[in-house]
Amino acid sequence: MSRHTRSPSRNAKDAEAGFEIQSDFQRFSQRDDVFRRSWWDARIRSAKSDLFYATYREPLSNWRSTDGFTQKDYALRNAAWQVSDLFTDLKLDADRREGFNDEFTLTRGVADERIDLGTPAETAAEIKRVAKGFGADLVGITDYDERWMYVNKFSDLSLTERPQEIPAEMTNVIVTAQSMDYDLIRTVPSALSGAATGAGYSRDAMVVLSVAQYIQNLGYQAVASMNDTSLAIPFAIRAGLGEYGRHGLLITKEFGPRVRLGKIYTDLPLAHDKPIQFGVKKFCDACQKCSTACPVQAIPNGPPSTERYNQSNIKGVRKWSIDGEKCFGYWTVQNTDCSICIRVCPYNKDFSKWWLRVGRWLAGTPLRRLMLWLDGWLGYGERIDPRRWWSAQG
């Protein structure tokens, strides 16, 4: 069976997840990711992009005389990345950027004896409990699907492609999600808000490495992964963590799009979760806040389509696709990552408050336009002054 052959069971799973795979589908290569292209593609790489990356190691002291972009803001952002960066930099001499180009190899190996944890359902429940104990906010489990794996990995260091290294017997994927700080995201655009992203990745590294080592200690294989090896959102949707949004991000029921994703590939027998639906597709059909707010119009305002803006879009999937070249270009102009689409998303709320959960429920009903109007009338999604975040501390 070729990799493009679609079995009835695969068709059913795709429909359950809301995937619309076309006959011309092609797997994605990591070298075409816009961040990887910023190292080798002259159409993307520039002095601005080089400075953008440099600021994550050396905080800018005098770049923009605007609150949210001071040296203190950059200092906090970069400190939030510190744990993730330590793991990423550990094997640079071996041409590996683990967590972003390559999966993690920083484990102590597999125990000689295997422990029986019971049925796949019992084992899955235990893994979720352990993952949350290590700090995961959300955990879901699905099956390995080669279609979402990168055809090849790509090294930012040597600018070369390399084959996948995930063993074939790893048939299950544990997907974790770490929430990002709500109040920091409200300061977007700012270097300060980038601390939410960095902290999310640093927490994610700790979680996936710890879970992978726990599984290895049980006598099973496990490989920890973050932004490497595959497209994370399809696995997250299949694992029941959320739905796909207009802005090209996963929207979770608990945190909206305000999450970072991690993965653990394993041969540990696990029961799989099912995709969930709580009205995101119909709400995004009606809502265009992210596309309207995007300063470079990188987010579509029409229905899902198979349009590819450039090679950084996957081929053969009907969905909302983002123009990564425009998006990354804006990141380099402001010298920090942009999360405006996350800030303005009506699903970006603190759902520990009951009245916001009511609003989320409304978004999944025919009253969704009322919820959308209330969201704007109440001022949700508006930017707050970064000084407000600093003054609220302590």
Order of alpha helices (4+ residues) and beta strands (2+ residues): alpha-beta-alpha-alpha-alpha-alpha-alpha-beta-beta-beta-beta-alpha-alpha-beta-alpha-beta-beta-beta-alpha-alpha-beta-alpha-alpha-alpha-alpha-alpha
